[in-house]
Amino acid sequence: MKATTSPQPWTSTALHRNVYAVDIPYRPRDGWEFWALLTSDRHWDNPHSDHSLQKRHLEQALDRNAPIIDAGDFFCAMQGKYDKRSSKAEIRPEHQHGNYLDRLVDTAAEFFRPYARNFVVIASGNHEESIAKQHETNLIERLVSQLNAGGKARVAHGGFAGWVCFRFRHEKGRDGGQWRTIRLHYDHGYGGGGPVTRDVIQSARRAVYLPDADIVVSGHTHDQWSLPISRARISPKGIPFQDEQLHIKLPTYKEEYGDGYGGWHARRGAPPKPVGGVWLRFTYSARLQRVVFDPIRTD
């Protein structure tokens, strides 16, 4: 999927240890668009993780100059010496070394280094937090350090939850212009998801405690959907209005169902899961006279 306009410039800044700003200058016109790539649950070191699909989406992000936000479980990291879940059949050949955790970081840094400048934040998921607890080393912190080496990239190590503020500046004359900020809240996700609800029920809970978010993103359950929640609001001047809060559940890059012949995924009755990421496309609405957004599944 190619962008219809030239890639837009942007810069990122850390406003807080878990709040990041992406600043985008623009001039409102028909056909203007800006893209961001939302990913989660890459489980990059797992044999079932689709490296070719990830590379395809990363190349598209380069073509679009799209910022990338990753919501955790970048690594699987379950095949260590003291992990009861470990299995030799579930480890890639390049990681079959005595320095297993070091190899995960080094090989991931090599794979993702060409795309490091596009990553705004890589968050910790439950898999990384488990490694930090059991082995006293943080895989995401070490990966981010390698990606930032040399000073060409400024990838942030995100926490389990955080914010990304997309700040669009409408350029008007010499004195700058008007700002439109779209606030995205992410968390890696929690709970089992559920075969029926697919974690949609959590959107009602998040909507209560995240009233300032325009977009709410989570992963973890390997499901994929988007759900707009309409809200009745009132302005500081006492004018009623309506808006929407968009909830996005991110899929995975690990496809482990296969043909259902066997394996832990099939034995526990887990269904096939959607694979890929989600594009967030920002456009300018002449009718509303502001930047708007919509989610699009990666192809």
N, C-alpha and C positions, 0 to 999 in steps of 0.2 A: 504494500500500500504506500504510494508515494504522496508526499506533500504537494499541494497545489500552488504554494507560494514559497519564496525563498525562506530558508531556516532563519528563525528569529534569534538575535543575540540575547543572552541572559547571564546573570551573575548570581552566585549564592553566598549567603552570609549566615553565620551562626549568631542568633540573637540571645540564646540561652543554651544550656547544655542539652535540652531536648526541643528547642524551637529554632527552625531554620527558615530563612527568607530566600525566595527566588524572585529576583527583580527583572522585569521584562519591559523595555520601552516599546511603544507601538503607536501607530497612527490608524485610527479607525477607518476602515474601508471595506468594501465588499471583497470577499475572498480571503481576508486575513485569517490566519489560524496559527495556533501554537500548540505543540504536542508535549506531553509528559508520559513516561512509561512507568506503570505501577506493577511491581512484581512481589512475589512472596514464595516461600517454601520451594526454593530451587533444589535443596538437598543435593547440591552440586556434586558431591563425592560419591553419591549412590549410583550403582550400576544402572538403575532404572531412570536416572535423571537424563533428560534429552538435551545433550550438549549442542547438537546441530540446530535445534529449534531456538535455544538460547542465543547462539551466535547469530542466527538470522534476525532475531528481534534486536539484539545489540547493534548490529549493522544498520538496521532501520533507524535506531535511535541516533546513530552517528549522522545518517543522511538528513535527519530532521533537526539535528542539534537539540535533541529532546533530553531534558533532565530525567534521571532515573531515581525512583524511590523504592527501596527494597525493605519489606516489612518483616524480615527475619526468617529463621531456619534456612539460612544461606547454605549451611553445612548439615549433613546428616550425622556424621561423626559417631557412629554407633559401633564401630568395629575395633575399638581399643582393647587392650589386653585385659582390663578389669571390668569390661562391660558384659553383663550377663546375656545381653541380646546379640553379642557379636557372632558373626558367621563368616567363614572364609569365602563362601559363595556370594556374599554381599559386599565385596571389596574390589575396587578396581586394581588392575595389576600395578599401576604406578604408585599405589599407596601401600603396597605390601612390603613395608620396610619396618625396621625396628623403631624408627622415629616417626611413627604413624601420624601424630597430630602435626608435627612439623611439615610432613609431606602434604597434608591437606592444605595448609596455608600457602606453602611455596608453589604448588601446582595451580591453586586457585588464583594467586597473584599473577602468575604467568598468563593464564587464560584471560583474565579480566583487565589486565593492564592497558591494552589498546583502547578500552572504553572507560577508563578511570575518570577522565575529565567530565563525563556525563553523569556520574553518580553524585547525587546530592547527599544522600544518607543511606547507610546500610545498618539496619536495626538488628538487635539481638532477639532471637526467638528462644523457645523453650529448649531446643537442642543445644544451642550455644550456652545457655545459662546452666544446663546440666553439666556440660564439660567444665565450665568455670567452677562449679561447686565441687565436682569430684576430682578435678585435676589441677585446679588453681591456675588455669591459664585461660585467657579470653581470646577465642579464635577470631572474632570480628575485630577486636582491637588490633590484633597482630596483622590481619589482612589489610585493614585500612592503613596501617602504618606502612606496609609495603607498597600499596597503591599510591600513597602520597609521597613516597620517597622521590627526591629530585625536584619537588616543588611544582610540578605541572598540574597536579590534581589536588582538590581540596575536599575529599570525601569525608563526611562526618560519621563517627561511630554513634549511631542512634541507640537510645534505650529501648526497652520493651514497648513503650508508647511515647509518642511525641507529636509535634506539629510541624507542618510545612506551610508557610504563607506565600502564596503566589501574588506578587505585588505588580500589577500592570500600571505603567505610567503612560497616560495619554499626553503625548508631546504637543504642547501648544505654545509656540513662540519661544522667546529667549528665557523666560522665567520658569521654564519647566511646565508641568501640566497637572492634571488631576490624577489621583490614584484610585484604583479599584483593587481591593484586596480580597482574595478568595482563600479561605482558611481550610486547610486539610488536616484532619487529625487521623493518625494511624495508631493502631496497636497490633501486635502480632496475632492476638486472638487467644481464646481460652475455651475450655470445655470440649465436649466430644462432637459438637455439631448436630448429631442426630440424623438418622436415615430419612426422616420425614421432614423435619423443619429445616435441615441443612444450615443451621445456625441463624436463620432469618429472625428468630425470636430475640436474639441479642440486639438487633437494631432498635427495638423499642426501649431497651434498657439504656443503650448508648445515647439515644436521642434525649433522654432525661438529663444525663449528667454532662452532655456536651452541647449546651445550647448555643455556643458561639461558633460551632463548626458548620461550614457550608458543605463539606465532603467528609465522610467518615469511612475509613478504609481498614480492613482487617484481613488476615489470612488464617493459617493454622489448620482449618478443617478440610482444606483442599476442595472446597466448593467454589462456585462462581455464580454471582448474580448481582444485580443492581436494583435498588429500591429507593424511589423518591418518597419522602415524607413531607406532605404539605403542612405549613404552619400558619396560624393567624398571629400577626405581630402588630405592634404599635410603635410608632416612631417617637423620639424624644419630644417632638412638637405635638404629639397627641394625634397623629394621623394613622388610622388603621391601614395595614397592608398585608399581603400574603407573600410568602417565599417557600422554598423547598430546601430540605436537607437531603443530600444524596448519600445513600449508604452503598458501599461497594465491597463485595467479598471477592478476594483474589484467589485464583486457582494455584496449581502447583506446576512444576516442570518434571515431576516424578510420576511416571506412568507404570504402576506395578501390578495392575490387574491382569494384563496380557490376555490370554485366552481363558483365564479362570481355571487352568489345569491344577494349580497348586500354589504353595507359598503362603506366608503369614497373612497377606492381604485377603486372599481368597478364603482361607480357613476360618477367618473370623467373620465372614459374611459381608465384607466391605464391597461396595459396588465400584464400577469404574468411575474415575474422577476426571473432570476437565483439566486439560493441560495448556499452559501458556501464561500470559499476563493480560493486563488491561491497559489500553491507551486512554489517556484523558485528553480530549481535544477541546481546546479553547477557541472560540470564534467571537466575532463582534456582531452584535445584534443591532441593526439600525433602528428597529422598532422600539427596542428597550433602551437603546443608546448606552449600552454597557457590554462588557465581556461576559459571555455565558459559556457553559461547558457541558459536555456529554461524554459518557464512557463508551468505548468501542473495544470489543474483544480482539486480541491479537490474532492474526491469521497465520 
